[in-house]
Amino acid sequence: MSLLSDLLGTSKKNEAGIKKTAVPVLPSEIYRTAKLQLQDVLAPAALEVSSKSIKIAGKTSRTFFVMSYPRFLTDGWLAPIVNLDKVFDVGIHIHPIPTEKILSEFKKKVAEVQSQINIRESKGLVRDPILDTAYRDLEQLRDSLQQAQEKIFSVGLYITIYADDEDELFKTENEIRSLLESKLIYVKPALFQQMEGFLSVAPIGDDRLQVHTKLNTGPVSSFFP
């Protein structure tokens, strides 16, 4: 027994034969009970991130961002997407832009468009309806901003779709694309930024993609039912 005690370091005797308590070999931290935290419960067991998708918890996901809107957005245009019988998440990030900053940009843009119109007139070219429409829209919006009737926002709209496999993911992607493109709204996948896109859609208020379009109050309000 004394030999076993010596090996385990549980007791020692000094030269006078007095028994001493041995110092534990292992640190006391090893005996502490591990605490399970919320992130341990919510976190998936593993992630597989590729250039155009993420595999998570047995599902394959893909994130898209809206890159182009039509000139006019009708109320409730997002409703057909939201009511779609598919598994997906939508993230909308709205960042207000100071009016004085946007007015300075508008002044330069109006001067640029007006200059292009004048050049075409001086050359005797036929009037360009696109330039004329852009000039009228800019002037009208600038007046509304100066009268505090409108504000400008930098808006990012991201959609993450989920499926059991690549084939189902492809079908869901095409269905959502068709619905949006019928309204002249165009999306692109976040290639090589799928993790940033996934986090941008997650309900944590963190816009990692930073793909924005400047919209005024009216179009922004049409995002909501």
C-alpha positions in Angstrom: 0.0 0.0 0.0 2.9 2.4 0.8 4.4 1.7 -2.6 1.1 2.5 -4.3 0.8 5.7 -2.3 4.3 6.7 -3.2 3.5 6.2 -6.9 0.3 8.1 -6.8 1.8 10.9 -4.7 -1.0 10.7 -2.2 1.2 10.8 0.9 4.8 11.2 1.9 6.9 10.9 5.0 9.7 13.2 5.9 12.9 12.1 7.5 11.3 12.3 11.0 8.5 9.9 9.9 5.8 12.6 10.0 3.1 12.0 7.3 2.5 15.0 4.9 -0.4 15.7 2.6 0.7 15.5 -1.1 -0.1 18.2 -3.7 -2.5 17.0 -6.4 -0.8 16.1 -9.6 -3.6 17.4 -11.9 -4.9 21.0 -11.8 -8.2 21.6 -10.1 -9.7 23.1 -13.3 -10.0 19.6 -14.8 -12.6 18.7 -12.2 -14.8 21.7 -12.8 -18.1 21.0 -14.4 -18.4 22.3 -18.0 -21.0 25.0 -18.5 -23.3 24.7 -21.6 -23.9 28.1 -23.0 -26.6 29.3 -25.5 -24.3 29.5 -28.5 -23.3 25.9 -27.9 -27.0 24.8 -28.2 -27.7 27.0 -31.2 -24.5 26.4 -33.2 -24.6 23.7 -35.9 -22.4 20.7 -35.7 -20.5 21.7 -38.8 -20.5 24.1 -41.8 -19.3 23.4 -45.4 -18.8 26.7 -47.2 -18.3 26.8 -51.0 -18.2 29.7 -53.5 -21.9 29.6 -54.2 -23.6 27.7 -51.3 -23.3 26.6 -47.6 -24.2 23.2 -46.2 -25.6 23.5 -42.7 -27.5 21.1 -40.5 -28.3 18.8 -43.4 -29.6 21.6 -45.6 -28.0 23.5 -48.5 -28.4 27.3 -48.6 -27.6 30.0 -51.1 -27.8 33.8 -50.6 -28.7 36.4 -53.2 -28.7 40.2 -53.2 -30.9 42.5 -55.3 -28.8 44.5 -57.6 -31.4 46.4 -59.7 -34.9 47.9 -59.2 -37.3 49.3 -61.8 -38.1 53.0 -62.0 -41.4 52.5 -60.0 -42.0 50.0 -57.2 -45.7 49.1 -56.5 -47.0 48.5 -53.0 -46.7 44.9 -51.8 -44.3 43.8 -54.6 -42.4 41.6 -52.1 -45.6 39.8 -50.9 -45.5 37.0 -53.6 -42.0 36.2 -52.4 -42.8 36.3 -48.7 -45.9 34.1 -49.2 -44.0 31.5 -51.3 -44.3 28.0 -50.0 -40.5 27.5 -49.7 -38.0 27.6 -46.9 -36.0 30.9 -47.0 -35.0 34.0 -45.1 -35.1 37.7 -46.1 -32.9 40.4 -44.7 -33.6 44.1 -45.3 -31.0 46.6 -44.2 -32.0 50.3 -44.4 -29.4 53.0 -43.7 -30.5 56.6 -43.8 -28.3 59.1 -45.7 -28.0 62.7 -44.4 -30.1 65.0 -46.7 -27.3 67.6 -47.0 -24.9 65.0 -48.3 -27.3 63.6 -50.9 -28.3 67.1 -52.0 -24.7 67.9 -52.8 -24.5 64.7 -54.9 -27.8 65.5 -56.6 -26.5 68.9 -57.6 -23.6 67.4 -59.4 -25.8 64.7 -61.1 -28.3 67.3 -62.3 -25.5 69.4 -63.8 -24.1 66.3 -65.5 -27.4 65.3 -67.1 -28.2 68.8 -68.1 -24.7 69.0 -69.8 -25.4 65.9 -71.8 -28.8 67.3 -72.9 -27.1 70.6 -74.0 -24.4 68.7 -75.9 -27.0 66.7 -77.9 -28.9 69.9 -78.7 -25.8 71.7 -79.8 -25.0 68.8 -82.2 -28.6 68.9 -83.6 -29.3 65.4 -82.4 -32.8 64.1 -81.6 -33.7 64.5 -77.9 -33.0 61.4 -75.7 -36.2 60.5 -73.7 -34.1 58.7 -71.2 -32.0 61.8 -70.4 -35.1 64.0 -70.3 -36.8 61.6 -67.9 -33.8 61.3 -65.7 -33.5 65.1 -65.5 -37.2 65.6 -64.5 -36.9 62.8 -61.9 -33.8 64.3 -60.4 -35.2 67.8 -60.2 -38.5 66.6 -58.7 -36.7 64.5 -56.1 -34.3 67.3 -55.2 -37.3 69.6 -54.6 -38.9 67.0 -52.3 -35.7 66.7 -50.4 -35.3 70.4 -49.9 -38.9 70.6 -48.7 -38.2 67.7 -46.3 -41.0 65.7 -47.9 -38.6 62.8 -48.8 -35.5 61.2 -47.4 -32.9 59.0 -49.2 -31.9 55.6 -47.8 -29.2 53.1 -48.7 -31.0 49.8 -48.9 -29.7 46.2 -49.0 -32.1 43.4 -49.7 -30.7 39.8 -49.3 -32.5 36.4 -49.7 -31.2 33.1 -48.4 -32.9 30.0 -49.7 -32.7 26.4 -48.2 -33.1 23.0 -49.8 -32.3 19.4 -49.1 -30.1 19.1 -52.2 -28.7 21.1 -55.2 -31.5 20.1 -57.5 -34.2 21.4 -55.2 -32.1 24.5 -54.5 -31.9 25.2 -58.2 -35.7 24.9 -58.6 -36.3 27.3 -55.7 -33.8 29.8 -57.1 -35.4 29.8 -60.6 -38.9 30.3 -59.0 -37.8 33.3 -57.0 -35.8 34.7 -59.9 -38.9 34.4 -62.2 -41.1 36.2 -59.7 -38.7 39.1 -59.2 -37.7 39.5 -62.9 -41.4 39.7 -63.8 -41.3 42.9 -61.8 -38.0 44.0 -63.4 -36.1 43.3 -60.1 -32.8 41.5 -60.7 -30.8 39.4 -58.2 -27.3 37.9 -58.2 -25.8 35.2 -56.0 -23.2 36.3 -53.5 -20.3 34.4 -55.1 -17.4 33.8 -52.8 -19.3 35.7 -50.1 -21.9 33.1 -49.1 -20.8 33.3 -45.4 -21.1 37.1 -45.4 -24.5 36.8 -47.1 -25.7 34.2 -44.6 -24.7 36.4 -41.7 -26.3 39.5 -43.4 -29.7 37.7 -43.5 -29.4 36.3 -39.9 -31.4 38.4 -37.3 -28.3 40.0 -35.8 -28.4 43.4 -37.6 -25.0 42.9 -39.2 -24.8 43.9 -42.9 -21.7 42.0 -44.1 -22.4 42.1 -47.8 -22.8 45.9 -48.1 -24.6 45.8 -51.5 -26.8 48.8 -51.4 -29.1 50.8 -53.7 -30.2 54.4 -53.0 -34.0 54.7 -52.7 -36.2 57.4 -51.5 -39.0 57.2 -48.9 -41.8 56.0 -51.3 -40.0 53.0 -52.8 -38.6 52.0 -49.3 -42.2 52.0 -47.9 -43.3 49.5 -50.6 -41.0 46.9 -49.1 -43.5 46.4 -46.3 -47.1 45.1 -46.5 
